[in-house]
């Protein structure tokens, strides 16, 4: 199956429109000054479930045939993808099964369950969750929806960039954070098709820089021991996302941990928007590489806003 | 001088338009569910200086004659009005002098100075700040711009409700927080003129309920010992705001401290908007008085978003 093209992203946009928000684009003069560029923030933190993930999940769930859909969908993500899949399934009126380790924070358990998912707990190991997911699929016939290594997911995530470029077709640069690469892949496909000369950048925590190393090596290097506050970006590139990034992305900028926390706090204070650490990564990367985009018009996909307000990184970082 | 009328608010809107944001109106399904009403949030937290105060301050500064303006403006303020006056003065190219207690949050001190004001610190008492302000005026000839007991300020603050009602003329209710009453006065004048049948409510911390008691008594009762996290609402009604509220406001709802903190946190988590405690007061009051607006379409003026991120009330409230 070939990689998605712009037509797939437009089709995804049409499919998900009734179910997700068209998020606003924010600007902030002090952020422009801080980064030395004209910044447009695509506010996926204001999206349903608080993250862009609802775009891909909704596209995937709405793409299923009726018989397949009736057996439900399944994932082993306790984070934003798990919540998004749960809501997308509820919207279609089908079951969502979410496998998660029993030691996941209560707030995540509650969020996934709150969207109506059937939660199955497992031991906190990669092997245990994969076995639990396989057993669940054998029992129910549910379709596993991968968080990013899925063309329907990639096409759905690309709708955020589609909207941003519809409103601001003259961007010089577009930048998105990279974990497994679903958001950046969709962003890159949409941006390259709509704006052939646009520069497409990624941003990644220096403490989880598998995408930077993978692109340099020419093959996927797993994210072995991620050390970053940006917990949404600890994934490894997938077999579908890696070649898309390799084709379209100019480079992936690293962001240090202190810069991520500083950027997150700067955005909170100046824009009054709550963003999660992963969403601060592109801001931090631009702050640390100021010459990359100096004076340019830069679109940033602010990926999400789900934060544990009891454990803010500028409070806990010195633990 | 008679109280402002709609024409004065329209004139203020024309005057300040080049200098302030037309703020967006947010909705949030889970907030609607939580409050049992259809809620429209007028996001003055996204306004310049992070609060509605820039509206009144800009209107006042732009209303001065050239000679008067050249001598500068002055105020005593615990924060948002001081920042707003500083920015409004800088925009016009005149000096702003700000007297403030030395114990205000560091983030507010830095912001006032950052907008170019000349800051003079005083002891945290009403008498100390009034003496410091009088001395400053004697030295400089600056014009004192009161934070709320000033018709130019009241007319400027009314422009937020003007914008909200232009976009949503079918509101059943409009509600704003009350400290000195400038925002609620301007809101009431605009709303009553544009929508004769609208219900106009205020909201006030139960721990600083001087406006509730003043309206009940028929005369101004000072806010003697305010005990509230909503530090923007510790003022006493003024001679100009009291009669306006008395004429137009149906009632002022109280909000308890725990409810204010809970409402603030709910708005942060669900809307991803940073609001300050004062802005959470109308949300908290509606939560505590659920029958007041059940099922109605309610506009809330979210007054501001300036928060010290090192001292969030759900962390410090148990001190």
Contacts between the chains, C-beta under 8 A, distances in Angstrom:
chain1	res1	chain2	res2	distance
A	24	B	24	6.7
A	45	B	272	4.8
A	46	B	271	7.7
A	46	B	272	5.6
A	50	B	272	6.4
A	265	B	309	6.3
A	268	B	274	6.0
A	268	B	309	6.2
A	269	B	107	7.4
A	269	B	309	6.6
A	271	B	46	7.7
A	272	B	45	4.8
A	272	B	46	5.6
A	272	B	50	6.3
A	272	B	273	6.2
A	272	B	274	4.3
A	272	B	275	7.7
A	272	B	305	3.9
A	273	B	272	6.2
A	273	B	273	7.1
A	273	B	274	7.1
A	274	B	268	6.0
A	274	B	272	4.3
A	274	B	273	7.1
A	274	B	274	6.1
A	275	B	272	7.7
A	305	B	272	3.9
A	309	B	265	6.4
A	309	B	268	6.3
A	309	B	269	6.7
A	309	B	312	7.3
A	309	B	314	6.8
A	310	B	314	7.4
A	310	B	315	7.6
A	312	B	309	7.3
A	312	B	312	7.8
A	314	B	309	6.9
A	314	B	310	7.4
A	315	B	310	7.6
A	315	B	315	7.5
